[in-house]
Amino acid sequence: MRVNRAWLGLGVLMLPTLLVAMDMTALLLALPRLSADLGATGVEQLWISDSYGFMVAGLVITMGTLGDRIGRRRLLMIGGAAFGVLSVVAAFATGPLTLILARALLGVAGATLAPSTLALITNMFRDERQRGQAIAIWATCQFTGGALGPVLAGFLLQHFWWGAVFLVAVPAMAVLLLAGPVLLPEFRSERAGRLDLASVGLSLASVLLMIYGIKQLTVESVREMQVVPAVALVVGAALGFLFVRRQLRLETPLLDLRLLRNRPFTAVLVALVFAGLAMAGTGLMVTQYLQSVLGFSPFASAVLFAPMGLGVAVGTMAAPALARRMKQPTAIAVGLVGSALGSLLLVGVGVGGASALPLVMTGIAVLALGTGPLFALGTGLVVGSVPPERAGSAASMSETGNYFGGSLGFALLGPVAAVVYRSGTGGTSDSLAGAVAAARHLPADQGAELLHTARAAFTTALHVTGVIAALLFAGLAVLVLTMRPASRTAPATLPDYEATRS
């Protein structure tokens, strides 16, 4: 009965895991329509799409420590309630600024959900093998949510207005609030340490200023206008340095950087960040390629893009079996080599033709499948390297790698692709969507020529993105292979699930 309740509790934890992941990707298809309805500028569109992910990345470490202190289940319930309410606010936003604010606050709520779900798994499953299976299921659900986000958004956009994309979170959060207190244990640690507000402020300010600087430097074309974002980037880096120095001096830091002395731990975190970066940047390009180059509808594009998220899901589920046949670092590295090969398949994609669609779908599926062992085994390594009372903090570091890497993929690889695209069009077009819109107002022959040039330039940008992703995955495979096996220490005794189900 105890085990059955634990697995039922895991099912409840899948709801916030799905929703947080879906909110990261759902706007890939909804953004054009909601931007038109709300009259959002280019910069406002960037903040609508990115504010959620960056707030999650900036606050997830804070929330992991807070959950260790006040109770992981309590924080999960608070975050779930806030997420449901804010989803309604976002759905009925009447202007871009309101939506940006709602998305940012959703990111705050999402930051409470992510580390709580993973940390609670360590309490609910005391057997190491069962815990590994549970983490693999959790990772599968997370990336299935990422795959379902665009698909569900595409379906809803076919039948409803863009606000419906946000409303799907409401019933799921209602189930979490009703079933959570019954099926989930509570866990808090008196040794988790106080919440250092100065560290919270430094980490959040550093992340937001650096991201603002990166984003603005990539969209500003006038050199004089680049002074402010450049200053923001420098100030953000300086605050990041102060944050690191403060963590190394505190007895109970917000972020325990001493864990980075463990080479496998560090290698996994680095891999999570850069794998997330490569996947997000590639995903951004492929979704636009399917719609604007191959001409598929938003819903059809979402369905065709689904193999990326489903590939990760299959890879994570297969990871425990793979780890029984080879060492974990080897399993992770083999998967990353596969991801590099999948990325290179995108280089062969053409502007059109019968082979374009099968090749791009195969490429993203292979790319995603190879990352599965990293996300499943790597996350287990990170969480299993600390005692239970610090599991929330360790889980938050893993989640920070995922979300920060994904957000950086949009902020860094997106602009790189934009530069390649502008070069391919001779500087006459800033975006493929703009070229498609402009072609409608030109004579047929001129419009066709503009579309051909724009689509060829965008395909070249996709090729460059594929090469960058392949180099990143290959480098990460080498990094993981060179790490030493983690020294196994006697794990601290986990609290009994029945005793903590208060």
Summary of the structure (lengths in Angstrom):
residues: 502
radius of gyration: 22.1
end to end distance: 16.4
largest distance: 74.4
contacts: 1963
relative contact order: 0.13
helix: 82%
strand: 0%
